[in-house]
Amino acid sequence: MVLKNLCWLAHGGVGHVFAASDPGRPNLKSPFSCPKLKGMEPLALDGLMDRLPDAVVVIDTAGVLRGANTAAETRFGWLRSEWVGRSLLELIHPDDLDWALASLDTVLGKDVGTPIEVRIRSSADWRLVEVIGSALEHHGEELVLLSVRDLTQRRLWEVAGDDTAMFRSIMQHAPSLTLLTDHVGQVRSVSAALIRLTGRGPDIAIGHNLTDLVVPADRARLAGALREVVENKHGQTKLEVILAATGRAAVPCQLTMVNLLADPTVQGVVISGHDISELRKARQELEHLAGHDSLTGLPNRAQLTRALQLWIDDADPAGVGIAVAFIDLDRFKPVNDLYGHETGDELLVAVASRLAGAVRGGDLVARFGGDEFVVIARDPDGIDPQGLAARFEEVLARPFELSVGEVHISASIGVVEAGPGDEVDTVLAEADVAMYADKNNRHEVSPTGRTVVARRRLAERVAQALDTGEFVAHYQPIVDLTTGRWIGLEALARWNHPEQGLLLPADFLDIIEDIGRGVRLGEIMIDAVCADMHRLHQLTGAVPGIAVNASVDEMTDPEYPMLVADALRRWGIAPGRFTVEISERSMLERRSRTGIAVPTNLAALADAGIHLAVDDFGTGYSSLTHLVSFPVDIIKIDRSFVAGVVGDGQRRSVIAALAGLAENAGMRVIAEGIDQPDQIRVLRDLGCRLGQGFHYARPMPYGALEIAYRTERVLRQSFEESSN
């Protein structure tokens, strides 16, 4: 009878497990009988299972406990009568649960499963056990017979003599993934972290190639990294891959490979990895912040510049038009001053939301800085600048409901049209000029928005205007921000058009450059400025420093340095009093059709003792590190940075850093576009000593300049003296 039961167990029977110590449960023993051995009677082995020192349990494919022997009770302190019918998975440590579930899946369909080590909760503590299972079928039902051996005490003895087992346990339960491969990438061992990270069991890795663990797009790169490590006997490398997963999202992981093939103990490549999902998320957030305004969430100036450049590069001369609207909030400062910065921020967020809601899906709204916004839009039916400006004006004229109550603001809006070949900086500058014109209660459309006929008429007039003296210089003072003294001047070109009145550079420069007359205009301006400074000195004794702007065409003209030197010599102007300003973007222009690089002419001017200034710094792509390779004396901070300096901490940090670095590099810094007293105080505190803008004076013709010096409203001190 006993032998019969034992033989039945060997064939997969389970009935005696239920009945061994629980007579009250149904007897499921099979009537199966083994043939009698010759000359021997069967021995009765009823109760044998209850005498085994190891726990034996039977579960179904869902992990529900169907039976257990006495050792299961004594070893772990729980009663079969309480646990039969409950999930055995409740007893497994949460960190080991994925490992156990994966192992359970691999047992089904096999004679004997792979032993695993997991932690099981006893009535007193957690016990480390080795579990090995075998699948069996009983009355058509799939069951799993598990042998559970308590390793806790033995492992303590092993660790006391040798810490290998301890490290093995640590490796299995560590959150980081660890694999061991041979020289071709076949996986020999893998830690339980694979299950926890990807939901995939060791059978998917062991015996398979390492590249099978990652998504297809990363396999070639991973194989290449492994070859590189193997070829270098003491090689080590790191790379990021995406681990394929089951039932969850793929996992970004950073792997570190170490070649230990020469180590007699390891003889393989050890690969460790950890989940970098949070790191990648942080990177994405940083990338988003780099291209977006932290307050409003809109694209920032850098992102705007990149987007507009892409639009211009892709533009078709006969295709979709590109409109650029520059928006300045006229009554933002009173709201900010009256209710505080928090309300000011709330208003900016509301404006951003309202503008974003007023454009089409493919258009872009960006915060340019401070209370300035820029919208770029495309319209296949053509651009209507006046209509676009009116739409935004109407949107922003509606009351804003803020936490402090209802707030009303208005906006000045300048709209220009951009097309193929336009420079982003020029387009934005033109939109800025149009916006300032709108502050005088009119919408100004820049020349790029002129009709073909209007542009053609201006172009036809240029040659005559150059010969008849219609182009003149207006002067804006450069001021010591501490004393308020005028210590220099910037000469700005103006066109006294006989029909259209005084035109600003944004109205004609693009046309002049398009027809190739930029160098001639520069020659006329330099001679006129030198003549004015000579006359000013004779009549008033003043010797201010003077700065003129140079275009890329001038700076790539091989005759330009000599042209400047001749004019200074002819009018008796010391080279040290003369400054040539070139835009930041033009500074990076390497060559032109003349074959002359910009740095070549910069060096020639510097050798002649002439000062060099970088205009509109912050609108291009250069850095102070880049500029130190040029003989630059002065950096002029673009007005867009100055406009938001009072309320924008990030801009203050940039200007402070720039002022400090420039001073250490022996350069002077001039802040452009100062139009508010608060800006002066902040700029002084940030270390910026010089500036210019409408707060001090608008550009004026020579006659007004002479009157200012004659009435001694200006300290007669040269630009050179102020720097000593």
C-alpha positions in Angstrom: 0.0 0.0 0.0 2.8 2.4 0.9 4.8 1.6 -2.2 1.7 2.1 -4.2 1.5 5.6 -2.9 5.2 6.3 -3.5 5.0 5.0 -7.0 2.0 7.1 -7.7 3.9 10.2 -6.4 6.7 9.4 -8.8 4.2 9.5 -11.6 2.9 12.9 -10.6 0.2 12.1 -8.0 -0.6 14.6 -5.4 -3.4 13.1 -3.3 -1.3 12.0 -0.3 -0.1 15.6 0.1 -3.5 16.8 0.9 -4.4 13.8 3.2 -1.2 13.3 5.1 -2.0 15.3 8.1 -5.5 16.6 7.4 -8.0 13.7 7.5 -10.8 16.2 7.2 -10.0 17.2 3.7 -11.2 15.1 0.7 -9.0 12.1 -0.2 -7.9 12.6 -3.8 -5.5 9.5 -3.9 -5.4 7.8 -7.2 -6.2 4.1 -7.3 -3.1 3.7 -9.5 -0.9 0.7 -8.5 2.7 -0.1 -9.3 3.6 -3.7 -10.2 5.0 -5.7 -7.3 8.7 -6.2 -7.2 9.7 -9.8 -7.6 10.1 -11.5 -4.2 9.1 -8.4 -2.3 5.9 -7.0 -0.8 5.0 -3.3 -1.1 5.8 -1.3 2.0 3.3 1.1 3.5 4.7 4.7 3.2 1.6 6.6 4.2 2.6 9.8 6.0 6.1 9.8 4.4 5.6 13.3 2.9 4.8 14.7 6.3 8.1 13.4 7.6 10.2 15.2 5.0 12.3 18.1 6.4 11.6 20.3 3.4 8.2 22.0 2.8 6.2 20.5 -0.1 3.3 22.5 -1.5 0.9 22.1 -4.4 -0.4 25.2 -6.2 -2.5 25.7 -9.3 -1.4 27.8 -12.3 -2.7 31.0 -10.6 -0.6 30.4 -7.5 -3.5 29.3 -5.3 -2.4 26.9 -2.5 -4.1 23.5 -2.9 -2.1 21.5 -0.3 1.0 21.3 1.8 2.9 18.9 4.1 3.6 19.3 7.8 7.0 20.8 7.2 5.4 23.8 5.5 3.6 24.6 8.8 6.5 24.0 11.1 9.1 25.8 8.9 7.0 28.9 8.2 4.5 29.0 11.1 1.3 29.1 9.1 -1.6 26.7 9.2 -2.6 24.8 6.1 -6.2 25.0 7.1 -6.0 28.8 7.0 -3.9 29.1 3.7 -5.4 26.4 1.5 -7.4 28.2 -1.1 -5.4 31.5 -0.8 -2.7 32.7 -3.1 0.8 31.5 -2.1 2.1 34.7 -3.8 0.9 36.7 -0.8 3.8 35.1 1.2 6.5 36.1 -1.3 8.6 39.3 -0.7 7.3 42.1 -3.0 10.8 42.6 -4.5 10.9 38.9 -5.5 7.4 38.7 -6.9 8.3 39.4 -10.5 11.1 36.8 -10.3 8.7 34.2 -8.9 6.0 34.8 -11.4 8.4 34.6 -14.3 9.8 31.3 -12.9 6.2 29.9 -12.4 5.6 30.6 -16.1 8.7 28.7 -17.1 7.8 25.6 -15.0 4.6 24.9 -17.0 5.3 22.5 -19.8 8.6 21.3 -18.2 9.4 18.2 -16.2 11.4 20.1 -13.7 11.8 23.9 -13.4 14.9 26.0 -12.7 15.6 26.5 -9.0 15.2 30.0 -7.8 15.9 31.8 -4.5 13.2 34.0 -3.1 12.2 35.4 0.3 9.0 34.0 2.0 7.3 35.5 5.0 7.1 33.3 8.0 5.2 34.0 11.2 8.4 35.6 12.7 10.5 37.0 9.8 11.5 36.7 6.2 13.1 33.4 5.2 15.4 32.8 2.2 14.3 29.6 0.4 15.2 27.7 -2.6 12.2 26.7 -4.7 12.1 24.1 -7.4 8.9 23.0 -9.2 7.5 20.4 -11.4 4.4 20.5 -13.5 1.8 17.8 -13.2 -1.8 17.1 -14.2 -4.5 15.8 -11.9 -7.9 15.0 -13.2 -7.4 17.2 -16.2 -6.2 20.2 -14.1 -2.7 21.6 -14.4 -0.9 21.9 -11.0 2.6 22.6 -9.9 4.4 20.6 -7.2 6.9 22.8 -5.3 9.8 21.7 -3.1 10.7 24.6 -0.8 14.0 24.4 1.1 14.8 26.9 3.9 18.3 28.3 3.1 18.4 31.0 5.8 20.6 29.3 8.3 22.8 27.6 5.8 23.4 30.8 4.0 24.5 32.4 7.3 27.0 29.6 7.8 28.2 30.0 4.2 28.6 33.7 4.7 30.5 33.2 7.9 33.1 31.2 6.0 32.9 32.8 2.6 31.2 36.0 1.5 30.6 34.7 -2.1 27.0 33.7 -1.3 26.3 37.0 0.3 27.5 38.8 -2.8 25.4 36.5 -4.9 22.3 37.4 -2.9 23.1 41.1 -3.0 23.5 40.9 -6.8 20.2 39.2 -7.2 18.3 41.7 -5.1 20.2 44.8 -6.2 18.1 47.3 -8.2 20.8 47.5 -10.9 20.9 45.0 -13.7 24.0 42.8 -14.0 24.8 40.4 -16.8 27.7 38.2 -17.7 28.4 37.4 -21.4 31.1 35.6 -23.3 33.2 37.3 -25.9 30.5 37.1 -28.6 27.7 38.4 -26.4 26.0 35.2 -25.4 24.5 35.7 -21.9 25.7 33.3 -19.3 24.1 34.9 -16.2 21.6 37.6 -15.4 20.4 39.2 -12.2 16.8 39.4 -11.1 16.7 43.1 -11.9 15.9 42.1 -15.5 12.5 40.9 -14.3 11.9 44.0 -12.2 12.9 46.3 -15.0 11.4 44.7 -18.1 9.0 42.0 -16.9 11.1 39.4 -18.8 12.5 36.3 -17.2 16.0 34.9 -17.3 15.1 32.4 -20.0 14.8 35.3 -22.4 18.5 36.2 -21.8 20.5 33.2 -20.7 21.8 31.3 -23.8 20.7 34.2 -26.0 22.7 37.1 -27.5 22.9 40.3 -25.5 21.4 42.3 -28.4 18.1 40.4 -28.0 17.5 42.3 -24.8 17.3 45.7 -26.5 15.0 47.3 -29.1 15.9 46.6 -32.7 17.1 50.2 -33.3 19.9 49.8 -30.6 21.1 46.3 -31.5 23.9 47.3 -33.9 25.2 50.0 -31.6 25.2 47.6 -28.6 27.0 44.9 -30.7 29.6 47.5 -31.8 30.2 48.5 -28.2 30.7 44.9 -27.1 33.2 44.3 -29.9 35.1 47.4 -28.9 35.3 46.3 -25.3 36.4 42.7 -26.2 39.1 43.9 -28.6 40.6 46.0 -25.8 41.8 43.5 -23.1 41.2 46.0 -20.3 38.4 47.8 -22.1 35.5 49.6 -20.5 32.7 51.6 -22.1 29.3 53.1 -21.4 26.3 53.6 -23.6 22.6 54.2 -23.4 20.1 51.7 -24.9 16.4 51.0 -24.7 15.6 47.6 -23.0 12.7 45.7 -24.6 10.0 44.9 -22.1 6.9 42.8 -21.8 3.6 44.2 -20.6 5.2 47.7 -19.9 7.0 50.5 -21.6 10.5 49.9 -22.9 13.1 51.0 -20.4 16.0 53.4 -21.1 19.1 52.1 -19.5 22.7 53.1 -19.2 25.0 50.1 -19.6 28.6 49.9 -18.4 30.7 47.1 -20.0 33.9 45.8 -18.5 36.2 43.2 -20.1 37.0 40.5 -17.6 37.7 37.8 -20.1 41.2 37.4 -18.8 40.1 37.0 -15.2 40.2 33.3 -14.4 37.3 33.6 -12.1 34.9 35.5 -14.3 36.1 34.8 -17.9 33.5 37.1 -19.5 32.3 40.6 -20.1 30.5 42.0 -17.1 27.7 44.4 -17.9 25.9 46.5 -15.3 23.0 48.8 -16.0 20.5 51.0 -14.3 17.2 52.6 -15.3 17.7 56.2 -16.5 14.0 56.9 -17.1 14.1 59.8 -14.6 17.3 61.1 -16.0 15.9 61.2 -19.5 12.8 62.9 -18.2 15.0 65.5 -16.5 17.0 66.0 -19.7 13.8 66.5 -21.7 12.6 69.0 -19.2 15.9 70.9 -19.4 15.8 70.9 -23.2 12.2 72.2 -23.0 13.3 74.9 -20.6 16.2 75.9 -22.9 13.7 76.6 -25.7 10.8 77.9 -23.7 10.0 80.7 -21.3 9.7 79.4 -17.8 6.8 81.7 -16.9 4.5 81.5 -19.8 5.6 78.2 -21.3 5.8 79.9 -24.8 8.9 79.4 -27.0 11.6 81.8 -26.0 13.7 84.0 -28.2 16.2 81.3 -29.1 13.4 79.0 -30.1 11.7 81.8 -32.1 15.0 82.6 -33.9 15.5 78.9 -34.9 11.9 78.5 -36.0 11.9 81.7 -38.1 15.1 80.8 -39.7 13.7 77.4 -40.7 10.6 79.1 -42.1 12.7 81.5 -44.2 14.9 78.7 -45.4 11.9 76.7 -46.6 10.1 79.7 -48.0 9.0 79.7 -51.7 9.2 83.1 -53.4 5.9 82.4 -55.1 4.4 80.5 -52.2 3.1 81.1 -48.7 3.9 84.5 -47.1 5.5 84.8 -43.6 4.3 87.5 -41.3 6.3 88.6 -38.2 4.4 90.6 -35.6 6.3 92.3 -32.8 4.0 93.1 -29.8 4.9 95.3 -26.9 2.4 95.8 -24.0 2.0 99.5 -23.5 0.4 99.5 -20.0 2.2 96.6 -18.5 4.6 98.6 -16.3 1.8 100.5 -14.5 0.1 97.2 -13.7 3.4 95.7 -12.5 4.2 98.8 -10.4 0.7 99.1 -8.9 -0.1 95.5 -8.0 3.4 94.0 -7.8 5.4 91.4 -9.8 3.1 88.5 -9.0 0.2 90.3 -10.7 2.6 91.3 -13.5 3.5 87.6 -14.0 -0.2 86.7 -13.9 -0.9 89.2 -16.7 1.9 88.0 -18.8 0.6 84.4 -18.6 -2.9 85.6 -19.5 -1.5 87.6 -22.5 0.4 84.5 -23.7 -2.7 82.4 -23.5 -4.8 84.9 -25.3 -2.3 85.3 -28.1 -1.9 81.6 -28.5 -5.6 81.3 -28.8 -5.7 83.9 -31.5 -3.5 82.2 -34.0 -3.9 79.1 -36.2 -2.4 75.7 -35.3 0.7 76.1 -37.5 1.6 79.6 -36.3 4.0 80.3 -33.4 3.7 82.7 -30.5 6.9 83.4 -28.5 7.9 85.6 -25.6 10.7 87.8 -26.8 11.5 89.1 -23.3 10.0 91.3 -20.6 6.6 92.5 -21.9 7.4 91.8 -25.6 5.9 89.0 -27.7 6.5 87.9 -31.3 4.1 86.0 -33.5 5.1 84.4 -36.7 2.4 83.3 -39.1 2.0 81.8 -42.6 -0.9 82.5 -44.9 -1.3 80.9 -48.3 -3.6 83.7 -49.4 -0.9 86.3 -48.7 -0.1 88.5 -45.6 -2.3 91.3 -44.5 -0.1 93.2 -42.1 -2.7 95.8 -41.1 -5.3 93.1 -40.6 -3.0 91.0 -38.5 -2.0 93.9 -36.3 -5.7 94.8 -35.9 -6.6 91.3 -34.8 -3.9 91.2 -32.1 -4.8 94.7 -31.0 -8.4 93.7 -30.6 -7.6 90.5 -28.7 -5.4 92.4 -26.2 -7.8 95.3 -25.8 -10.4 93.1 -24.0 -10.2 93.3 -20.2 -8.1 90.7 -18.3 -9.7 89.2 -15.2 -6.8 88.8 -12.7 -6.7 87.9 -9.1 -6.7 91.6 -8.2 -9.7 92.3 -10.4 -10.2 93.6 -14.0 -7.1 95.0 -15.7 -7.0 96.9 -19.1 -3.9 97.1 -21.2 -3.1 98.1 -24.8 -0.3 97.1 -27.2 1.9 98.5 -29.9 2.2 96.1 -32.8 4.6 96.2 -35.7 4.2 93.7 -38.6 6.7 92.9 -41.3 6.7 90.3 -44.0 9.7 87.9 -44.4 10.7 85.9 -47.4 13.5 83.9 -48.9 17.0 85.3 -48.3 16.0 87.5 -45.4 18.1 87.5 -42.2 16.3 86.7 -39.0 18.0 89.5 -37.1 17.0 92.0 -39.8 13.4 90.8 -39.9 13.1 91.1 -36.1 14.8 94.5 -36.1 12.4 95.7 -38.7 9.4 94.4 -36.8 10.8 96.2 -33.7 11.1 99.5 -35.6 7.5 99.1 -36.9 6.3 98.4 -33.4 8.0 101.6 -32.1 6.4 103.5 -35.0 3.0 102.2 -33.9 3.6 103.7 -30.5 2.9 107.0 -32.3 -0.7 105.8 -32.9 -0.1 104.3 -36.3 0.7 100.8 -37.6 3.9 100.8 -39.5 4.6 98.1 -42.1 8.3 97.7 -42.8 9.8 97.9 -46.3 9.8 94.1 -46.6 6.0 94.5 -46.6 6.1 97.1 -49.4 4.7 96.4 -52.8 7.0 95.5 -55.6 6.3 98.9 -57.2 7.1 100.8 -54.0 10.4 98.9 -53.6 11.3 99.5 -57.2 10.7 103.2 -56.9 13.0 103.4 -53.9 15.7 101.4 -55.7 15.5 103.7 -58.7 15.9 106.8 -56.4 19.0 105.4 -54.6 21.6 106.3 -57.2 20.4 109.9 -57.4 20.1 110.1 -53.6 23.7 109.0 -53.1 25.0 111.7 -55.5 22.8 114.6 -54.2 23.5 114.3 -50.5 20.1 113.0 -49.4 21.7 110.5 -47.0 22.8 112.2 -43.8 24.0 111.2 -40.3 22.0 111.5 -37.1 23.7 111.2 -33.8 22.7 109.5 -30.6 24.9 110.1 -27.5 26.6 107.3 -25.6 26.4 108.1 -21.9 28.2 107.4 -18.7 25.5 105.7 -16.6 26.9 107.0 -13.3 27.4 110.7 -14.2 25.0 111.1 -17.1 27.8 112.7 -19.2 27.9 112.3 -23.0 31.2 110.6 -23.6 30.7 109.5 -27.3 28.3 109.4 -30.2 26.9 106.8 -32.6 26.2 107.9 -36.1 23.1 106.5 -37.7 22.2 106.8 -41.4 19.0 108.6 -42.4 17.5 109.3 -45.9 15.9 112.7 -46.4 13.6 111.5 -49.1 12.1 114.4 -51.0 8.6 112.8 -51.1 8.4 110.4 -48.2 10.3 112.4 -45.6 12.9 111.1 -43.2 13.4 107.3 -43.7 15.0 105.0 -41.1 17.6 102.4 -42.1 14.9 99.7 -41.9 13.1 101.5 -44.7 16.0 101.4 -47.2 19.1 99.4 -46.2 17.8 96.1 -47.5 17.1 97.8 -50.9 20.5 99.4 -51.0 22.3 96.1 -50.2 20.1 94.2 -52.7 21.3 96.5 -55.5 24.9 96.4 -54.3 25.3 100.0 -53.2 26.0 99.3 -49.5 29.8 100.0 -49.8 29.1 103.4 -51.5 26.6 104.4 -48.8 29.2 103.5 -46.1 31.8 105.6 -47.9 29.5 108.6 -47.9 28.5 108.2 -44.3 32.2 107.9 -43.1 33.2 111.1 -44.9 30.1 113.0 -43.6 30.6 111.9 -40.0 34.3 112.8 -40.1 33.4 116.2 -41.6 30.8 116.8 -38.9 33.2 115.8 -36.1 35.9 118.1 -37.5 33.4 121.0 -37.6 32.1 120.2 -34.1 35.6 120.4 -32.7 36.4 123.7 -34.5 33.2 125.4 -33.3 32.9 123.9 -29.7 36.2 122.4 -28.9 34.5 119.0 -28.2 36.3 115.9 -29.2 33.8 113.1 -28.6 34.5 109.6 -29.8 32.4 108.6 -32.8 31.1 105.2 -33.9 29.8 104.2 -37.3 28.1 101.0 -38.4 29.6 98.7 -41.1 27.7 96.1 -43.1 29.0 92.7 -44.2 29.7 94.1 -47.7 31.9 96.8 -46.2 33.7 94.5 -43.9 34.4 92.1 -46.8 35.5 94.9 -49.1 39.4 94.8 -49.4 39.5 98.6 -49.7 37.4 99.3 -46.6 40.3 99.7 -44.0 42.1 102.1 -46.3 38.9 104.0 -47.0 38.4 104.6 -43.2 42.1 105.5 -42.7 42.1 108.0 -45.5 38.9 109.8 -44.2 40.4 110.0 -40.7 43.6 111.5 -42.1 41.8 113.9 -44.4 39.7 115.4 -41.6 42.3 115.2 -38.8 40.4 112.6 -36.7 42.6 110.5 -34.4 42.0 106.8 -35.0 41.7 106.3 -31.3 38.5 108.4 -31.4 36.9 106.3 -34.1 34.9 103.1 -33.7 33.6 100.7 -36.3 30.5 98.7 -35.2 29.6 95.4 -36.8 26.7 93.2 -35.9 27.2 90.0 -34.0 26.0 87.9 -36.9 28.2 89.8 -39.4 31.2 89.1 -37.2 30.8 85.4 -38.0 30.7 86.0 -41.8 33.8 84.3 -43.1 33.9 85.1 -46.8 32.1 87.0 -49.5 32.2 87.3 -53.3 35.4 89.4 -52.9 37.2 86.5 -51.2 38.0 88.7 -48.2 37.2 87.3 -44.7 35.7 89.6 -42.1 38.5 88.8 -39.6 41.0 90.0 -42.1 39.5 93.5 -42.2 39.0 93.5 -38.5 42.7 92.9 -37.9 43.6 95.7 -40.4 41.4 98.2 -38.7 42.7 97.3 -35.2 46.3 97.6 -36.5 45.4 101.1 -37.6 44.4 102.0 -34.0 40.7 102.0 -34.7 38.3 100.6 -32.1 36.0 97.7 -32.9 32.5 97.2 -31.4 30.1 94.2 -31.7 26.6 95.6 -32.1 23.4 93.9 -31.0 25.2 91.3 -28.9 22.9 88.5 -27.9 20.9 88.4 -31.2 23.3 86.0 -33.0 25.1 82.8 -32.2 28.5 84.0 -31.0 29.8 83.8 -27.5 32.3 85.9 -25.5 34.7 83.0 -25.8 34.4 83.3 -29.6 34.8 87.1 -29.6 38.1 87.0 -27.7 39.7 85.6 -30.9 38.9 89.0 -32.6 40.4 92.4 -31.8 37.1 93.6 -30.2 37.2 96.6 -27.8 33.4 97.1 -27.1 30.4 94.9 -26.8 27.0 96.5 -27.2 24.2 94.6 -25.4 21.1 94.3 -27.6 18.1 96.4 -26.6 15.9 93.2 -26.2 18.1 92.2 -23.2 17.9 95.7 -21.8 14.1 96.0 -22.2 13.4 93.2 -19.7 16.3 93.8 -17.3 14.2 95.2 -14.5 11.7 92.4 -14.1 13.6 89.5 -15.6 16.2 87.9 -13.3 17.6 85.6 -16.0 18.4 88.6 -18.2 20.0 90.4 -15.2 22.2 87.3 -14.7 23.3 87.3 -18.3 24.2 91.0 -18.4 26.1 90.8 -15.1 28.1 87.8 -16.3 28.7 89.5 -19.6 29.9 92.7 -18.0 32.2 90.9 -15.7 33.7 88.7 -18.4 34.1 91.6 -20.8 35.9 93.7 -18.1 38.3 90.8 -17.4 38.9 90.5 -21.2 39.7 94.2 -21.4 36.5 95.1 -23.2 33.9 97.8 -22.5 30.1 97.1 -22.5 27.4 99.5 -23.7 23.8 98.8 -23.1 21.5 99.8 -26.0 17.8 100.8 -25.9 17.6 102.4 -22.4 14.3 104.1 -22.2 13.4 104.0 -18.5 15.1 105.3 -15.4 14.7 102.0 -13.5 16.9 100.3 -16.2 19.8 102.7 -15.5 19.9 101.8 -11.8 19.8 98.0 -12.5 22.4 98.2 -15.2 24.8 100.2 -13.0 24.3 97.6 -10.3 25.1 94.8 -12.8 28.4 96.5 -13.6 27.4 98.1 -16.9 28.9 101.6 -17.0 27.9 102.9 -20.4 24.6 103.1 -22.3 22.4 104.8 -24.9 18.7 105.1 -25.6 15.7 107.4 -25.8 15.8 108.1 -22.1 18.9 110.2 -22.7 18.3 111.4 -26.3 16.8 110.4 -29.6 19.1 110.4 -32.6 19.5 114.0 -33.7 20.8 115.8 -36.8 24.1 117.6 -36.7 22.5 121.0 -36.1 20.8 119.8 -32.9 24.0 118.2 -31.8 26.0 121.3 -32.2 23.4 123.3 -30.2 23.7 120.8 -27.4 27.4 121.2 -27.2 27.3 125.0 -27.6 24.8 125.3 -24.7 27.1 123.1 -22.6 24.4 120.6 -21.9 27.0 118.0 -22.7 30.3 117.6 -20.9 33.1 118.0 -23.4 34.9 114.9 -22.7 36.1 112.4 -25.3 35.3 108.7 -25.5 38.9 108.0 -25.0 39.2 110.0 -21.8 36.2 108.3 -20.3 37.9 104.9 -20.6 41.0 105.9 -18.7 
